[in-house]
Amino acid sequence: MPEKKPKKVFVEGAISPQFIADSIAKHSSRTDIGAHSLFLGQVRADVIDQKQVTAIDYTAYTDMAEQILFTIREDTFAKYALTCMHIYHSLGRVLAGQISLFVFTSSVHRQAAVNACEELVERIKAEVPVWGKEIFDDNTTQWKKNTP
């Protein structure tokens, strides 16, 4: 059996709605899947200290992050009866309103897909070395606090 390797999960910039739609459409030929669960993380236009967030600039230790995501994926496949799983995270600038995290799980039955998707998002937020610098409407910046 070939050795499993970490998958490339990072994309430059926002994750487009077309990419998400195409990912879903590719699964229409899979007749062994009965349920999908998706999580889309979107950049909010929060107001902090009377300044509005216009974007977030994401950075990561990509090699380390992909290894951690590989471990999270393997743990999740071992715990839940999934048929497939996809994780994509943005790097670089993502504007308010755009998608920066896409998690997509599939299984024969709904509960496994839903539970796995929720656990994946929580573990990604808690364990993966990705940081975001908020960019405000006055062009000032601050590092985003990563709160689960």
C-alpha positions as CSV (number, residue, x, y, z in Angstrom):
1,M,0.0,0.0,0.0
2,P,1.4,3.4,-0.9
3,E,2.5,5.7,1.9
4,K,0.0,8.5,2.7
5,K,1.4,12.0,2.4
6,P,0.1,15.3,3.6
7,K,-2.2,17.0,1.1
8,K,-1.8,20.6,0.0
9,V,-4.5,22.5,1.7
10,F,-3.5,26.1,1.3
11,V,-4.7,28.3,-1.5
12,E,-3.6,31.8,-2.3
13,G,-6.3,34.4,-1.6
14,A,-10.0,33.7,-1.1
15,I,-11.7,30.4,-1.8
16,S,-14.1,31.1,-4.6
17,P,-17.7,30.1,-4.6
18,Q,-17.0,28.4,-8.0
19,F,-14.3,26.3,-6.4
20,I,-16.7,25.2,-3.7
21,A,-19.5,24.5,-6.2
22,D,-17.1,22.5,-8.4
23,S,-16.0,20.5,-5.3
24,I,-19.6,19.6,-4.5
25,A,-20.4,18.8,-8.2
26,K,-17.5,16.4,-8.4
27,H,-19.2,14.2,-5.8
28,S,-22.4,13.7,-7.8
29,S,-21.0,10.6,-9.4
30,R,-20.3,9.0,-6.0
31,T,-23.3,6.8,-5.4
32,D,-21.8,5.5,-2.1
33,I,-22.3,8.8,-0.4
34,G,-25.5,9.7,1.3
35,A,-24.5,12.9,3.1
36,H,-22.2,15.9,3.0
37,S,-21.4,18.4,5.6
38,L,-19.7,21.7,4.8
39,F,-18.2,24.5,6.8
40,L,-17.4,27.8,5.2
41,G,-15.4,30.3,7.3
42,Q,-16.0,33.8,6.1
43,V,-14.1,37.0,6.9
44,R,-16.3,39.3,8.9
45,A,-16.3,43.1,8.7
46,D,-16.1,43.5,12.5
47,V,-15.8,46.9,14.0
48,I,-13.0,47.1,16.6
49,D,-12.1,50.3,18.4
50,Q,-14.3,52.2,15.9
51,K,-12.4,50.8,12.9
52,Q,-13.9,48.3,10.4
53,V,-12.1,45.2,9.3
54,T,-11.8,45.2,5.5
55,A,-9.6,42.1,5.1
56,I,-7.4,39.5,6.9
57,D,-3.9,38.7,5.8
58,Y,-3.3,35.0,6.6
59,T,0.1,33.5,7.2
60,A,1.2,30.0,8.2
61,Y,4.1,27.7,8.7
62,T,2.8,25.7,5.8
63,D,5.0,22.6,6.1
64,M,4.2,22.2,9.8
65,A,0.6,23.1,9.3
66,E,0.1,20.5,6.5
67,Q,1.7,17.8,8.7
68,I,-0.6,18.7,11.6
69,L,-3.6,18.7,9.2
70,F,-2.5,15.3,7.9
71,T,-2.6,14.0,11.5
72,I,-6.0,15.6,12.1
73,R,-7.3,14.0,8.8
74,E,-6.0,10.6,9.8
75,D,-7.5,10.8,13.3
76,T,-10.8,11.9,11.8
77,F,-10.9,9.1,9.3
78,A,-10.1,6.6,12.1
79,K,-12.9,8.0,14.3
80,Y,-15.7,8.5,11.8
81,A,-17.0,6.4,8.9
82,L,-16.2,8.9,6.1
83,T,-16.0,8.3,2.4
84,C,-14.0,11.5,1.8
85,M,-12.8,14.7,3.4
86,H,-11.5,18.0,1.9
87,I,-9.9,20.9,3.8
88,Y,-8.8,24.2,2.2
89,H,-7.5,27.3,4.0
90,S,-6.5,30.6,2.5
91,L,-3.1,32.3,2.7
92,G,-2.6,36.0,1.9
93,R,-5.3,38.7,1.7
94,V,-8.9,37.7,2.0
95,L,-11.5,40.5,1.9
96,A,-14.4,40.9,4.2
97,G,-17.2,38.7,2.9
98,Q,-14.9,36.2,1.2
99,I,-14.3,32.6,2.2
100,S,-11.0,31.7,4.0
101,L,-11.8,28.1,5.2
102,F,-13.6,25.3,3.4
103,V,-14.1,22.0,5.2
104,F,-16.1,19.3,3.3
105,T,-16.9,15.8,4.7
106,S,-18.9,13.0,3.1
107,S,-20.2,9.7,4.4
108,V,-22.9,7.1,3.9
109,H,-25.0,8.6,6.7
110,R,-25.5,12.2,7.8
111,Q,-24.3,12.0,11.4
112,A,-20.8,10.9,10.7
113,A,-20.3,13.7,8.1
114,V,-21.8,16.4,10.5
115,N,-19.9,15.3,13.6
116,A,-16.6,14.9,11.7
117,C,-16.9,18.4,10.0
118,E,-17.6,20.1,13.4
119,E,-14.6,18.3,15.0
120,L,-12.3,19.2,12.1
121,V,-13.1,22.9,12.3
122,E,-12.6,22.9,16.1
123,R,-9.2,21.1,15.8
124,I,-8.1,23.3,12.9
125,K,-8.8,26.4,15.0
126,A,-7.0,25.0,18.1
127,E,-4.0,23.2,16.6
128,V,-3.0,24.4,13.2
129,P,-0.4,27.2,13.0
130,V,-2.3,29.8,10.9
131,W,-2.4,33.4,11.9
132,G,-4.5,36.3,10.6
133,K,-3.6,40.0,10.6
134,E,-6.7,42.2,10.5
135,I,-6.6,45.1,8.1
136,F,-8.8,48.0,8.9
137,D,-10.4,50.7,6.8
138,D,-7.8,53.2,7.9
139,N,-5.0,50.8,6.7
140,T,-3.8,50.0,10.2
141,T,-3.4,46.4,11.2
142,Q,-3.5,44.1,14.2
143,W,-3.0,40.4,14.7
144,K,-6.3,38.6,15.0
145,K,-6.9,36.8,18.3
146,N,-7.5,33.1,17.4
147,T,-10.6,32.3,19.5
148,P,-12.2,28.9,19.0
